[in-house]
Amino acid sequence: MDEPPFLSVGEAVEFFRQIIEGVQFMHHHHIAHRDVMKLNIMMDPNPMTVPEFQPPNQFRAHVPLPTDIYYLGNMIRMNFLRRMHGFGFMKELIEDMVQDDPKKRPTIDEVAKRFEIIQCSLSLWNLRSRPVPVRESVARRIFESVRHIFRTCGYIYHGIDAIPRPSFTARNHYVLVGLNNNACIVRRQKYSANGYK
């Protein structure tokens, strides 16, 4: 999961959205992953082909679902909140996801809804900022910050969104267009390699 690295908070936000969406898809199909962790997340910017798939543990009772919520929250906590500056906006949601009592944890649909509201509340400045490792030296921080400024200027010049979306498939996305009374305003748009239509 560390390669390729996240160069902006917006890239990590898109990663969170995809992971939440994946777990939500599994839960809607009554499948519990039961081991959401860094080692089980494949990060590859190339199009993916899915090999022959053996269905994981299907369930009738809701016992495994809170476990997935815990593992998902703990993965974000351990790899982002504790290792990087710039992800404080996730703290409250993650604290709820990793509660000791499984009955107090939100469902994946509640996680997705709360995350969508969090995502809507983030400014472009926040999304384009650089995730800064907690133990980064001052010299390294200065060097990486200068590199980040030039890279970000290039992204803006070329019209790359603050939250980059995968471009290798054409599919429908719900695009966040604003926040109104704590409810995200979304519209469905077709996304292709050329962007939203």
C-alpha positions as CSV (number, residue, x, y, z in Angstrom):
1,M,0.0,0.0,0.0
2,D,3.0,2.3,0.3
3,E,3.8,2.2,-3.4
4,P,3.0,4.3,-5.2
5,P,3.0,6.9,-2.3
6,F,0.1,9.3,-1.8
7,L,1.4,12.7,-3.1
8,S,-1.6,14.7,-1.8
9,V,-4.4,14.4,0.8
10,G,-6.8,14.2,-2.2
11,E,-5.2,11.0,-3.4
12,A,-5.6,9.5,0.0
13,V,-9.2,10.6,0.2
14,E,-9.9,8.9,-3.1
15,F,-8.2,5.8,-1.7
16,F,-10.5,5.9,1.4
17,R,-13.5,6.3,-0.8
18,Q,-12.6,3.2,-2.9
19,I,-11.9,1.1,0.1
20,I,-15.1,2.1,1.8
21,E,-17.0,1.5,-1.5
22,G,-15.4,-2.0,-1.8
23,V,-16.3,-3.1,1.7
24,Q,-19.8,-1.6,1.2
25,F,-20.2,-3.7,-2.0
26,M,-19.2,-6.8,-0.2
27,H,-21.5,-6.2,2.8
28,H,-24.5,-5.5,0.4
29,H,-23.8,-9.0,-1.0
30,H,-23.6,-10.6,2.4
31,I,-19.9,-11.1,2.3
32,A,-17.5,-10.3,5.1
33,H,-13.9,-9.7,4.3
34,R,-12.7,-10.2,7.9
35,D,-9.1,-9.1,7.2
36,V,-9.1,-5.6,5.9
37,M,-5.5,-4.5,6.4
38,K,-2.5,-2.9,4.7
39,L,-1.1,-6.2,3.4
40,N,-4.4,-7.1,1.7
41,I,-4.8,-3.9,-0.3
42,M,-3.4,-4.0,-3.8
43,M,-2.4,-0.6,-5.2
44,D,-1.7,-0.6,-8.9
45,P,-2.4,2.4,-11.2
46,N,-2.8,0.0,-14.1
47,P,-6.2,-1.5,-15.1
48,M,-6.9,-4.7,-13.2
49,T,-8.2,-8.0,-14.4
50,V,-9.9,-10.2,-11.8
51,P,-8.6,-13.8,-11.8
52,E,-10.9,-16.7,-11.0
53,F,-12.7,-15.7,-7.8
54,Q,-13.6,-18.0,-4.9
55,P,-16.3,-16.3,-2.8
56,P,-15.1,-15.6,0.7
57,N,-17.1,-16.3,3.8
58,Q,-20.8,-15.6,3.2
59,F,-22.8,-15.1,6.3
60,R,-26.4,-15.1,7.6
61,A,-25.8,-13.4,10.9
62,H,-24.4,-9.9,11.1
63,V,-21.5,-10.9,13.4
64,P,-18.6,-10.4,11.0
65,L,-19.7,-7.0,9.7
66,P,-18.6,-5.0,12.8
67,T,-15.2,-6.8,12.5
68,D,-14.7,-5.4,9.0
69,I,-15.6,-1.9,10.2
70,Y,-13.0,-2.2,13.0
71,Y,-10.3,-3.5,10.6
72,L,-11.0,-0.8,8.1
73,G,-10.9,1.9,10.7
74,N,-7.8,0.5,12.3
75,M,-6.0,0.3,8.9
76,I,-6.7,4.0,8.3
77,R,-5.7,4.9,11.9
78,M,-2.4,3.0,11.8
79,N,-1.3,4.0,8.3
80,F,-2.6,7.5,8.1
81,L,-3.6,9.2,11.4
82,R,-0.6,7.9,13.3
83,R,2.0,8.2,10.6
84,M,1.0,11.4,8.7
85,H,-0.1,14.9,9.5
86,G,-3.1,16.2,7.5
87,F,-5.7,13.6,8.2
88,G,-7.3,15.0,11.4
89,F,-10.6,15.3,9.5
90,M,-10.9,11.5,9.7
91,K,-10.3,11.2,13.5
92,E,-13.9,11.3,14.7
93,L,-15.1,8.7,12.2
94,I,-12.2,6.4,12.8
95,E,-12.7,6.6,16.6
96,D,-16.3,5.4,16.1
97,M,-15.2,2.6,13.8
98,V,-12.6,1.2,16.2
99,Q,-14.8,1.2,19.4
100,D,-14.3,-1.8,21.6
101,D,-18.0,-2.6,21.6
102,P,-19.0,-3.9,18.2
103,K,-22.6,-2.8,18.7
104,K,-21.5,0.9,18.9
105,R,-19.6,0.8,15.6
106,P,-21.3,2.3,12.6
107,T,-22.5,0.1,9.7
108,I,-20.7,0.4,6.4
109,D,-23.5,2.5,5.0
110,E,-23.2,4.9,7.9
111,V,-19.4,5.0,7.4
112,A,-20.0,5.8,3.7
113,K,-22.5,8.5,4.4
114,R,-20.3,10.2,7.0
115,F,-17.3,9.9,4.8
116,E,-19.2,11.6,2.0
117,I,-20.0,14.5,4.3
118,I,-16.4,14.7,5.4
119,Q,-15.2,14.7,1.8
120,C,-17.7,17.5,0.9
121,S,-16.3,19.7,3.7
122,L,-12.7,19.5,2.6
123,S,-11.3,22.6,0.9
124,L,-9.2,22.5,-2.3
125,W,-6.3,23.7,-0.2
126,N,-6.7,20.8,2.2
127,L,-7.1,18.3,-0.7
128,R,-4.0,19.5,-2.5
129,S,-1.8,19.6,0.6
130,R,1.0,17.1,1.1
131,P,0.7,14.3,3.6
132,V,3.6,15.0,5.9
133,P,5.2,12.0,7.7
134,V,5.2,12.5,11.5
135,R,9.0,11.7,11.7
136,E,10.1,13.8,8.7
137,S,13.2,15.9,9.3
138,V,13.1,19.6,8.8
139,A,15.4,19.5,5.9
140,R,13.4,16.8,4.2
141,R,10.2,18.6,4.9
142,I,11.5,21.8,3.2
143,F,12.8,19.8,0.2
144,E,9.5,17.8,-0.2
145,S,7.4,20.9,0.3
146,V,9.1,22.7,-2.6
147,R,8.7,19.6,-4.8
148,H,5.1,19.4,-3.8
149,I,4.4,23.1,-4.8
150,F,5.8,22.6,-8.3
151,R,4.0,19.3,-8.7
152,T,0.7,20.8,-7.6
153,C,1.1,23.8,-9.9
154,G,1.6,21.3,-12.8
155,Y,-1.6,19.4,-11.7
156,I,-3.6,22.6,-11.7
157,Y,-2.2,23.7,-15.0
158,H,-3.1,20.4,-16.6
159,G,-6.5,20.3,-15.0
160,I,-6.0,17.4,-12.7
161,D,-8.6,17.3,-10.0
162,A,-7.7,17.6,-6.4
163,I,-9.4,14.2,-5.9
164,P,-8.1,12.2,-8.8
165,R,-10.4,9.5,-10.1
166,P,-9.4,6.3,-11.9
167,S,-9.4,7.0,-15.7
168,F,-9.0,3.4,-17.1
169,T,-12.7,2.6,-17.1
170,A,-15.9,4.4,-18.2
171,R,-18.5,4.1,-15.5
172,N,-21.0,6.1,-13.6
173,H,-19.9,8.1,-10.6
174,Y,-21.7,10.3,-8.2
175,V,-19.9,13.6,-8.3
176,L,-19.9,15.7,-5.1
177,V,-20.9,19.2,-6.0
178,G,-21.5,20.8,-2.7
179,L,-22.7,20.7,0.9
180,N,-26.2,22.0,1.9
181,N,-27.4,21.7,5.5
182,N,-25.0,18.8,6.3
183,A,-26.1,16.8,3.2
184,C,-24.0,16.4,0.2
185,I,-25.4,17.5,-3.1
186,V,-24.4,14.9,-5.7
187,R,-25.1,14.3,-9.4
188,R,-24.5,11.2,-11.4
189,Q,-22.2,11.6,-14.3
190,K,-20.5,9.3,-16.8
191,Y,-16.7,9.2,-16.3
192,S,-14.3,8.2,-19.0
193,A,-10.7,8.6,-19.9
194,N,-11.5,12.1,-21.0
195,G,-13.1,13.1,-17.7
196,Y,-16.7,13.7,-16.6
197,K,-19.4,14.2,-19.2
